Amino acid sequence: MSFDGLFTRAMTNELNETISGGRISKIHQPFKNELLFVIRAQGKNHKLLISAHPTYSRVQLTKEQSDNPSEPPMFCMLLRKHLEGAIIESIYQKDMERILVLEVKGRNEIGDISYKQLVIEIMGRHSNITLVDKERSIILDSIKHLSPAVNRVRTIMPGSPFEWPPEQNKLDPFKADKDQLIKSIDWNAGKLDGQLVRIFAGLSPLFAKEVVARAGLSTKEALWEAFADLIDKLQNHLYEPSFMQNNDKDFYYLFPLQQYAEAKITAFHSLSEMLDRYYFGKAERDRVKQQGHDLERFIRNEKDKNTAKIKKLEKTLQQASKGDQFQLQGELLTANLFAVKKGMKEITVQNYYSEDNEDMIIPLDPRKTPSENAQRFFTKYQKAKNALIIVEEQIDKAEQEVHYFDQLLQQLEAASTSDIEEIREELSEEGYLKAKHKKKKTKPAKPKLEEYTSSEGLLILVGKNNKQNDFLTNRAAARDDVWFHTKDIPGSHVVIKDPNPSQESIIEAASIAAYFSKARSSSSVPVDFTKIRHVKKPSGAKPGYVIYDHQETVFVTPTEELILKLKKN
């Protein structure tokens, strides 16, 4: 648990320094459990993200972009009514809990001054965001409702009196002295980190384990010194926001953690900047997984069906390949018709096509004449020859289907929630899914391309699904722009909007193409690049499919750090 009481205290300090005294100009609710406030403070706009997501709950300033629904949810409408145009007078933490409160001053419907509180609880799956009328201490609404039937201790419903969560009755770590710590610990019980969490407010297991790790042998003196040293730094707001990667696991905290000595550490100037890095794509991928679960299952099933079809067709192909044997039997039988009598079940003839002229036994239908038997083999040969052509065509078609669905699966991995809907539309247009009930026809919106900026300032455009790929390559790009795609690997179309990019820009665009491909986690990924005029979409081809020539190839290793650095905000 990285976002503990100590982290909440630090974030409260960061927000007070940045947006306290600011005016709330816009409120959006891009997702079910998330709010985005645009706050005008200190001469510029700041975006405040407030999330009650069960896994990714947090409060932070953000530079990430998000799409807003065409119709705002009811809670968003209520917040706009009460908070847009209002001033954030102060931001504080409730005790040492993971509760952050925005004190807001605005005006009601008749123009009188009114005071509201936005209470943000960062409690994992119990996280919530509640708007409270401060003067009456009444709940106006919350992003999650808790009826008495769900929670007997505390009701969170519109019109109910607002109550704080039950107090934990723990010691304040910033007021504790050496004697308090030593007396509070049962030195014979062990598990000192667990005891620290139970004794002091705001401490997470992560912080407590760090204290024990720094104490080494954990004598009374060593434990106090490690605890006091860390608390003293936090008391004075001396933070070193750190993102740590250790054995494919990511961590973040207010300072580098010595308990993960082998971890790769990235330092940041602010907590919010660090959280943007840590949560980059995480919450989005979780939402996509939920919204696109049925879509992913459908695509996988279609891919598996075509894979199984190919195996069956390959068996048919093996049988059809025996056609040459039928032709040989027909020709040898024709050459020996004089020796065949109606009623014979087989005949042994000499195979004069063979170097050794060995004997061959040819089965016969006793009900047919000699010439009818010969014709029977020629008919079988022709059928096998025709079947060979048809089966090969079917195998080719099934392989194209497998490649297509493989491409869609890759696109789902990198998709945003809006991308999901475009993939659904594409599958409907291609006849794989039933189209939803058609509303009145409107002019289709242009696909929204993801934008990046190279180190030399060139615009790089990315298509993250087939609709976007087609639009980018066939309409948005100019003939001399440079086009990128992973070599023989499903992935996105990427274009540098410049005819003569530097080698550095080429490597950066290739890295983006590799990142948005099936080879995202690989190293030395081959990426082809060529001018747009050398990229063609064959007639009747699947969405997103192109052929190209005059290409060059570079090898790159994609990283999230580079993607974040080049992302256009």
Number of C-alpha atoms within 10 A of each C-alpha: 14 16 25 23 23 24 22 24 24 21 25 23 16 19 20 18 12 16 25 23 20 24 22 25 16 16 21 22 25 17 19 14 18 21 21 22 21 19 26 21 17 13 7 9 16 19 20 21 21 23 26 25 20 15 15 19 23 23 24 21 24 18 15 15 9 15 12 13 12 7 9 15 15 12 20 19 15 16 20 18 14 21 27 19 18 22 24 24 17 18 23 18 20 17 15 23 22 22 24 24 19 22 19 24 21 20 18 13 9 6 8 8 11 16 20 25 22 21 21 25 24 27 19 16 12 14 22 26 24 23 26 24 20 16 10 11 16 18 22 21 21 22 21 17 15 16 14 12 8 11 10 9 11 17 18 23 20 17 13 16 16 21 13 9 11 8 8 13 10 13 18 14 21 14 9 13 11 14 9 11 19 14 10 13 16 11 14 7 8 10 13 19 19 14 17 24 18 17 18 21 22 23 25 22 17 18 24 18 20 20 28 22 18 19 18 11 10 17 12 15 12 16 22 19 17 18 22 20 14 16 19 13 13 18 17 8 14 14 18 16 22 24 24 22 17 13 8 6 8 13 18 23 23 23 18 22 22 13 15 15 11 11 19 14 19 15 16 16 11 16 25 21 16 22 21 16 20 17 12 14 16 13 14 17 18 15 17 20 19 12 14 21 12 11 21 18 12 15 20 17 13 17 21 14 14 21 16 12 15 21 12 12 17 15 12 16 19 11 13 20 15 15 23 16 12 19 20 16 24 23 15 18 25 17 12 16 14 9 12 19 14 15 13 15 13 14 15 14 18 15 17 12 10 9 7 9 11 11 12 14 12 15 13 22 15 14 12 15 17 23 14 14 23 23 17 18 21 20 16 19 23 15 13 21 16 13 18 20 12 14 18 16 12 16 20 13 14 20 17 15 18 21 16 19 22 19 22 23 20 21 24 22 17 22 25 21 20 15 23 21 15 17 22 18 18 18 18 14 12 13 10 14 14 12 14 9 6 6 6 6 6 6 6 6 6 9 19 16 19 14 16 23 20 21 13 10 10 15 18 25 26 24 27 29 28 25 20 26 26 19 18 23 26 18 10 16 21 18 18 16 19 24 31 28 25 28 16 9 18 22 30 28 28 31 31 29 19 16 14 12 17 14 9 12 20 20 19 23 32 30 29 31 31 33 25 27 26 21 20 21 12 14 13 13 24 21 24 21 25 20 21 21 18 16 19 14 16 10 7 7 10 14 17 22 16 17 9 16 13 11 14 11 16 16 17 21 18 25 16 15 10 13 18 15 12 20 14 16 10
